[in-house]
Amino acid sequence: MLDPMASHHGGAGAQFDAFAAQKAERALPTWTVWGGDSVDRPTWAMRFSAHTPVPLP
């Protein structure tokens, strides 16, 4: 996990899930970008999937 700004006053980071990345056909969160106390207790978080949906006609 990258955690460049972690401190006792809060922090931010990005976490990569290699297992989810191998399952690209599923919408599992591959990347989590977060801010707050920790990745387990974020104030905010954005989760991104490697899944690319089929385009609509």
Secondary structure as UniProt FT lines:
FT   TURN            4..5
FT   TURN            8..9
FT   STRAND          11..16
FT   HELIX           18..22
FT   TURN            24..25
FT   STRAND          29..38
FT   TURN            39..40
FT   STRAND          41..49
//
